[in-house]
Amino acid sequence: MSNPVLIGVFDNGVLWWGLAACGVAQLSKLVIELVVHRRWNPRVLVETGGMPSSHSALLTGTTAALGWVQGFEGPLFALAAVLCFVVLYDASGVRRAAGLTAARVNEMGPAPKPLKENLGHTRLEVLIGALIGPLVALPGLVLAGSPLHLAQGLGWFTAVG
């Protein structure tokens, strides 16, 4: 792998561990569906809404990892934290209200295609997602590093740069 852009992307632990936190949250929806509702429903892997919020996990994981790498005192962490709060608020506020409105519209009578109701999250779903983010991203970043470092440690690639 000699492309510096690809090397940079695969060496970006902040990005990958944020995405991993999102994936863990999304996969946990499938587990919750199996345990709580006793049904196999792989559609939850690509749907919005539900327990936990994968958007919250993505943003808090990425923000925590960014703070760890670049410092919690810097302006980039401040920007990420503010964006994180906006997404968390939006998920439990505006998107949730839109979903509740869609449910009421769907109750009004038959429509050609019912509106999607599960758009947002309860505060608990957002909170659990927000906790999953740093709980996945920080240990992953500290213990495994970036995917490139992990691959090099496993002997898949020789050291670059």
N, C-alpha and C positions, 0 to 999 in steps of 0.2 A: 504494500500500500504506500504509494509515493505521492499521492495527491494531498497537498497541504490542507485543502478545505475538508476533505473526508477525514483526514487525521484529526483536524480540529473538532469536527462534529463528534467523532467517536471518543475523543479525549475530554469531552465536556460532561463531566460527572454530574454537574448541577442539572443539566437538561435531562440526562438519562435517569437519574434517581428521582427527579420530579415525575417523569413519565412512569417510572416503576411504581411510585406511590399511587398514581392514578390507576394503574393496572391492578394493583392489589385491592384498592377500593372497589373497582368494577368487578373483579373476580369474587370478592366477598359477597356481592349481591347474589351471585349464583349459589353460593353456599347458604346464604340466608334463605333463599327461595327453597332450597332442598330441605333444610332443617326446620324452618318455621312453617312453610306452606306444604311441605312434603310433595313437591312436584319439580320435575325437570323442565326448566324454562330458560334455555340459552339466550333467548331474546333480551333478557335483562343485561346481557353483556354489551349491548349496543344501544340501549334505551337510556333516556334521561330520567332524572328523578329517582327516588327510592333511597333506601338505606344501604350504605352511607353515600355521601356526596363525593363522587370522584373528582368533580371540579374543585371542591375544597381541598381534597388530598393533593391534587396536582399543584395548586397554587401555594399551599402552605409548605409542601415538601420542597418545591423549587425555591421558595423564598427562604426557608431555613437553610437549605444547602448553599444558596447564594451568600447568605450572611456568614456561614461557616467559612466559605472559601475567600470572600472578599472583605469580610469584616462587617460586624453588625452596626458599626458606627458610620458607615459610608452612605452617600446619597443614593447609590444604586439599590442597596438594601431598603432604604426608606421608600423609594419608588415602588419596589416589589411589594413591600408590606402594605402600602396604601392601595395598590391594585388588588391585592389579596383581600383586603377588607371590603372593597367595592364588590368583588365577585361573591364573597360570602354573604353580604347583605342582599345582593341581587337574587341569589339562589333562594334565600328564605323569605324574601319580600316580594319583589316584582314578579319573578318567575312563578312563585307559589301562587300569588294572586291570579295570575293569568291562567294557571291550571284550575283553580277553584272556579273562575269565571267560565272556563270551557265546560266544566262539569255541569254548571247550572244551565248553560246553553243546550247541552246534550239532553238534559232532563225536559226541555221544553217540547220535545216531540221528535218525530223521525226526521232525519236529515240524510242527504245523499251519502255523506261520509262524516261520522262523528268526529268532533274535535279531540285532539290529544289532551288528556287531562293531567297526566303525570309529568309536569314540566319542571317544577321546582322541588324544594325540600322543606321539611320541618326544621326547626332550629336544632333539634337533636341530631338529625341526619347530617346537617352542616357541621355541627360540633364534632361528631364522630369522624367525619371525613377530614376535618381540620386537624384532628389528632393523629390520624393515620399518616398524613403527609410527612411530618417530621420524624415520626417513629419508623418509617421506612427509609426515607431519604438520608437522614443523618448517619445512622449506622452503616448503610450501604456505601455512602461516600467515604466515611472514615475507614471502614474495614476492607472494602473492595476497590474503591477508587472508581475511575471511569471504565467504561467497557473496554477501551484500548488497554488500560493497565491490567484489567482482569484477564483479557486475552493473552497479553504478554506473560502474565504470571502463570497461565496454564500452558505456555509454550506454543501458542497458536501463531504468534507473530514475534519477530525479533524486535528489540528495542528500536524506537524511532527517535531521531533527533538527538 
